[in-house]
Amino acid sequence: MKKKKLLFAVSVALLGSMILSACSDKGGSGKAGAVPTSINIGTQTYTEPKILAEMYKALIEQSTKVKVKIVPDLAASPIVIKAMKNNDIQMATLYTGEIFNGHFDVKDTKDRQEVLKQAQEGFDKTFDFKWFEPYGFENTYAFTVRKELADQYKLTDVSDLKELSKTMKLGVDTTWLERDNDGYRAFTKFYGFDFGEKFPMEISLVYQAVADKKVDVVLAYTTDPGIKQFNLQALKDDKQFFPPYDASPVVRNDILKQLPELNDVITSLAGRIDAQTMTALNYEVDVNKRKPQEVAVEFLKKIGLLK
């Protein structure tokens, strides 16, 4: 979801041609039929998948003889998938809500397990990728408010905003206001209320805006460090308007057949990272300006997966 899936098709195509040319160093030994000696892990432009890629680099190189190269800053999930199809990268982190981006026919549901099942079956059949079990967190949209405002009005759910909405200012990602199926217009119909004023802005600006009391409510991402940095409270999507976006590692099946030892290494992070933990890790990089590799290794040592 998180900052990552909302580019227009033309932008995706243009960025894709540029970025894929930059990651043309394919993983493997370079000899037909030979067992690969290296793999490439691709990441999107934001911090979260970069931290996760560093975790896997450390785990894979500790437990196997495979060398890992991280290919950063792929513009969006369609670029990641294209790079995997082309074998420019062999592994990446994706989010289950990706199934609603038109890759294959899906059942319209917001049940997390059903969406996960469709992601696993659809990506296996359509792309020959293995979609592993989730890390344990999802990164989806969330309405957030200042903690003191939540305490004052006893706000815990999105529905709690209904009686106050006409007097409240909403700060929101510009693209979300314009989207039809899961954007603002659909939201107002689904929840049955509208905000008094709406202020479209870049997602990076919404947190400071709510902290400075220029807006009352902002649409954020559930693992953004801005929530922690500005002491905001995320409200529960009690009617389940937003689809689930559980994060999982995704790997080409052919690389797993050639390097079966990767399966156990990749599975070792399943269920080990909840949303609070991922937010804290993102915070260390984005706010405290630490390197993703340093934060990743520290976490793995803390949970006993890395020596």
C-alpha positions as CSV (number, residue, x, y, z in Angstrom):
1,M,0.0,0.0,0.0
2,K,2.4,1.9,2.2
3,K,3.9,4.7,-0.5
4,K,4.3,2.1,-3.0
5,K,1.5,1.0,-5.2
6,L,-0.1,4.2,-6.4
7,L,1.9,5.2,-9.5
8,F,0.1,5.8,-12.8
9,A,0.7,3.2,-15.5
10,V,2.8,5.6,-17.7
11,S,5.0,6.5,-14.8
12,V,5.5,2.8,-13.9
13,A,6.5,2.0,-17.5
14,L,9.0,4.8,-17.8
15,L,10.5,4.2,-14.4
16,G,10.6,0.5,-15.0
17,S,12.7,0.8,-18.2
18,M,15.2,2.9,-16.4
19,I,15.4,0.9,-13.2
20,L,15.5,-2.5,-14.7
21,S,18.4,-1.5,-16.8
22,A,20.2,-0.6,-13.6
23,C,19.7,-4.0,-12.1
24,S,20.7,-6.1,-15.1
25,D,23.3,-8.0,-13.0
26,K,21.3,-11.2,-12.6
27,G,21.9,-13.5,-9.6
28,G,23.5,-16.9,-10.3
29,S,26.7,-18.4,-11.5
30,G,26.2,-17.2,-15.0
31,K,26.4,-20.8,-16.5
32,A,23.4,-22.6,-17.9
33,G,22.2,-25.3,-15.6
34,A,24.7,-24.4,-12.8
35,V,23.5,-24.0,-9.3
36,P,23.4,-20.2,-8.5
37,T,26.0,-18.9,-6.1
38,S,24.2,-15.6,-5.5
39,I,20.8,-14.0,-5.5
40,N,19.5,-10.5,-5.9
41,I,16.9,-9.1,-3.4
42,G,15.0,-6.1,-4.7
43,T,13.4,-3.4,-2.6
44,Q,11.1,-0.5,-3.1
45,T,12.1,3.1,-2.4
46,Y,11.0,3.3,1.2
47,T,12.8,2.1,4.4
48,E,10.7,-1.0,5.4
49,P,11.6,-3.4,2.6
50,K,15.3,-2.2,2.7
51,I,15.5,-3.3,6.4
52,L,13.9,-6.6,5.6
53,A,16.2,-7.2,2.7
54,E,19.2,-6.6,5.0
55,M,17.8,-9.1,7.4
56,Y,17.7,-11.8,4.7
57,K,21.1,-10.9,3.4
58,A,22.5,-11.5,6.9
59,L,20.5,-14.7,7.5
60,I,21.2,-16.2,4.1
61,E,25.0,-15.4,4.2
62,Q,25.2,-16.8,7.7
63,S,23.4,-20.1,7.0
64,T,24.4,-20.8,3.4
65,K,27.2,-20.3,0.9
66,V,24.9,-18.0,-1.2
67,K,25.9,-14.4,-1.6
68,V,23.3,-11.7,-1.6
69,K,23.1,-8.4,-3.5
70,I,20.4,-5.9,-2.6
71,V,19.0,-4.0,-5.5
72,P,17.3,-0.9,-3.9
73,D,14.8,1.8,-5.0
74,L,12.6,-0.1,-7.4
75,A,9.8,2.5,-7.9
76,A,6.7,0.4,-7.1
77,S,5.4,-3.1,-6.7
78,P,4.8,-3.6,-10.5
79,I,8.4,-2.8,-11.1
80,V,9.4,-5.3,-8.4
81,I,7.3,-8.0,-10.0
82,K,8.6,-7.2,-13.5
83,A,12.2,-7.4,-12.2
84,M,11.4,-10.8,-10.7
85,K,9.8,-12.1,-13.9
86,N,12.9,-11.0,-15.8
87,N,15.1,-12.7,-13.2
88,D,16.9,-9.4,-12.6
89,I,16.0,-10.0,-8.9
90,Q,15.0,-13.3,-7.4
91,M,13.4,-12.2,-4.1
92,A,11.5,-9.2,-2.6
93,T,8.9,-8.2,0.0
94,L,5.3,-7.7,-1.3
95,Y,2.0,-7.1,0.4
96,T,-1.1,-9.2,0.1
97,G,-3.3,-6.3,-1.1
98,E,-1.2,-6.5,-4.3
99,I,-3.7,-9.1,-5.6
100,F,-6.2,-6.3,-6.3
101,N,-3.9,-4.6,-8.8
102,G,-5.2,-6.7,-11.7
103,H,-2.5,-9.4,-12.0
104,F,-5.1,-12.2,-12.1
105,D,-8.8,-12.7,-11.3
106,V,-9.5,-12.5,-7.6
107,K,-12.4,-12.9,-5.2
108,D,-13.4,-9.6,-3.8
109,T,-12.9,-10.1,0.0
110,K,-11.2,-8.3,2.9
111,D,-10.7,-11.5,5.0
112,R,-7.0,-11.5,5.7
113,Q,-6.6,-15.3,5.4
114,E,-8.5,-15.4,2.2
115,V,-6.5,-12.6,0.7
116,L,-3.3,-14.3,1.7
117,K,-4.5,-17.6,0.2
118,Q,-5.3,-15.9,-3.1
119,A,-1.9,-14.2,-3.1
120,Q,-0.1,-17.5,-2.6
121,E,-2.1,-19.4,-5.1
122,G,-2.3,-16.6,-7.7
123,F,1.4,-15.7,-7.7
124,D,2.4,-19.4,-7.9
125,K,0.1,-20.0,-10.9
126,T,0.6,-16.7,-12.7
127,F,4.3,-15.9,-12.0
128,D,5.8,-19.1,-10.6
129,F,6.7,-17.3,-7.4
130,K,6.4,-18.7,-3.9
131,W,4.5,-16.3,-1.6
132,F,5.7,-17.2,1.9
133,E,3.8,-16.9,5.2
134,P,3.7,-13.2,6.4
135,Y,6.2,-11.6,8.7
136,G,3.4,-10.8,11.2
137,F,2.5,-7.2,10.3
138,E,0.5,-5.4,7.7
139,N,1.2,-2.0,6.3
140,T,-2.1,-0.5,5.2
141,Y,-3.8,2.8,5.4
142,A,-4.9,4.1,8.9
143,F,-6.7,7.2,10.0
144,T,-4.6,8.7,12.8
145,V,-5.2,11.6,15.3
146,R,-3.1,13.3,17.9
147,K,-3.0,11.3,21.1
148,E,-4.6,14.2,23.2
149,L,-7.5,14.4,20.7
150,A,-8.0,10.7,20.9
151,D,-8.1,10.9,24.7
152,Q,-10.3,14.0,24.8
153,Y,-13.0,12.4,22.6
154,K,-12.4,8.8,23.4
155,L,-11.5,7.9,19.8
156,T,-10.5,4.3,19.1
157,D,-12.3,3.4,15.9
158,V,-12.8,5.2,12.6
159,S,-16.6,5.2,13.3
160,D,-16.0,7.3,16.4
161,L,-15.2,10.2,14.0
162,K,-18.7,10.4,12.6
163,E,-20.2,12.8,15.1
164,L,-17.1,15.1,14.9
165,S,-16.3,14.8,11.2
166,K,-18.0,18.0,10.0
167,T,-15.8,20.1,12.3
168,M,-12.6,18.2,11.6
169,K,-9.8,18.9,9.0
170,L,-8.5,15.9,7.1
171,G,-4.9,15.8,5.8
172,V,-4.5,13.1,3.2
173,D,-2.3,11.8,0.4
174,T,-3.3,13.6,-2.8
175,T,-3.6,10.4,-4.8
176,W,-6.0,8.8,-2.3
177,L,-8.5,11.6,-2.8
178,E,-8.6,10.9,-6.6
179,R,-8.9,7.1,-6.5
180,D,-12.3,5.6,-7.2
181,N,-12.5,2.1,-5.8
182,D,-10.7,2.6,-2.4
183,G,-10.3,6.4,-2.3
184,Y,-12.1,9.2,-0.4
185,R,-15.4,9.0,-2.3
186,A,-15.7,5.3,-1.7
187,F,-14.8,5.8,2.0
188,T,-17.5,8.4,2.6
189,K,-20.2,6.1,1.1
190,F,-18.8,3.1,3.1
191,Y,-18.6,4.8,6.5
192,G,-21.5,7.3,5.9
193,F,-19.7,10.6,6.8
194,D,-17.6,13.3,5.3
195,F,-15.0,15.6,6.8
196,G,-15.5,19.4,7.0
197,E,-12.3,20.3,5.2
198,K,-9.8,18.2,3.2
199,F,-6.2,19.1,2.6
200,P,-4.4,17.1,0.0
201,M,-0.6,16.9,0.4
202,E,2.4,14.7,0.0
203,I,2.3,11.8,2.4
204,S,5.6,12.9,4.0
205,L,4.0,16.2,5.1
206,V,0.8,14.9,6.8
207,Y,2.5,14.0,10.1
208,Q,4.0,17.5,10.7
209,A,0.7,19.0,9.7
210,V,-1.3,17.1,12.3
211,A,1.4,17.7,14.9
212,D,1.2,21.4,14.2
213,K,-2.6,21.2,14.5
214,K,-3.1,22.4,11.0
215,V,-5.3,19.4,10.5
216,D,-7.0,17.1,13.0
217,V,-7.0,13.7,11.2
218,V,-4.4,12.3,8.8
219,L,-4.4,9.2,6.6
220,A,-1.2,7.4,7.4
221,Y,0.4,4.0,6.9
222,T,0.3,1.6,9.8
223,T,4.0,1.1,10.2
224,D,5.2,4.6,9.4
225,P,7.6,6.0,12.0
226,G,5.7,9.3,11.9
227,I,3.0,7.7,14.0
228,K,5.6,7.1,16.8
229,Q,7.6,10.3,16.1
230,F,4.6,12.6,16.5
231,N,2.7,10.6,19.2
232,L,-0.3,9.8,17.0
233,Q,-3.0,7.2,17.6
234,A,-4.1,5.0,14.8
235,L,-7.8,4.3,14.7
236,K,-9.2,0.9,14.1
237,D,-10.8,0.4,10.7
238,D,-13.8,-1.2,12.4
239,K,-15.9,-1.6,9.3
240,Q,-12.9,-3.0,7.3
241,F,-12.9,-0.5,4.4
242,F,-9.2,-1.0,3.6
243,P,-8.1,-4.4,2.2
244,P,-5.4,-6.2,4.2
245,Y,-1.7,-5.6,3.3
246,D,0.2,-8.3,5.1
247,A,3.9,-8.3,4.3
248,S,5.6,-11.5,3.1
249,P,8.8,-12.5,1.3
250,V,8.2,-13.6,-2.3
251,V,10.8,-15.7,-4.2
252,R,11.1,-17.3,-7.6
253,N,10.2,-21.0,-7.5
254,D,13.1,-21.9,-9.8
255,I,15.7,-20.4,-7.4
256,L,14.1,-22.4,-4.5
257,K,14.4,-25.6,-6.4
258,Q,18.1,-24.9,-7.2
259,L,18.8,-23.6,-3.6
260,P,16.3,-25.5,-1.3
261,E,18.3,-24.5,1.7
262,L,16.8,-21.0,1.3
263,N,13.4,-22.2,2.3
264,D,14.2,-22.7,6.0
265,V,16.1,-19.4,6.1
266,I,13.3,-17.4,4.6
267,T,10.6,-19.1,6.7
268,S,12.6,-18.2,9.9
269,L,11.1,-14.7,9.9
270,A,7.5,-15.7,9.5
271,G,5.4,-14.4,12.4
272,R,8.4,-12.7,14.1
273,I,7.7,-9.0,13.3
274,D,4.5,-7.3,14.4
275,A,3.4,-3.8,13.4
276,Q,4.8,-2.2,16.6
277,T,8.2,-3.8,16.0
278,M,8.3,-2.8,12.3
279,T,7.3,0.8,13.2
280,A,10.2,0.9,15.7
281,L,12.7,-0.4,13.2
282,N,11.5,2.1,10.6
283,Y,11.8,4.8,13.2
284,E,15.5,3.9,13.9
285,V,16.3,4.4,10.2
286,D,14.1,7.3,9.2
287,V,14.2,9.4,12.4
288,N,17.4,8.3,14.2
289,K,19.2,8.1,10.9
290,R,20.8,4.7,11.4
291,K,21.7,2.4,8.5
292,P,19.1,-0.3,7.5
293,Q,21.9,-2.9,7.7
294,E,22.8,-1.9,11.3
295,V,19.1,-1.9,12.4
296,A,18.4,-5.3,10.7
297,V,21.4,-7.0,12.3
298,E,20.7,-5.6,15.7
299,F,17.1,-7.0,15.6
300,L,18.1,-10.4,14.4
301,K,20.7,-10.7,17.2
302,K,18.0,-9.6,19.7
303,I,15.6,-12.4,18.6
304,G,18.4,-15.0,18.4
305,L,18.4,-15.6,14.7
306,L,21.9,-14.1,14.1
307,K,25.1,-14.9,15.9
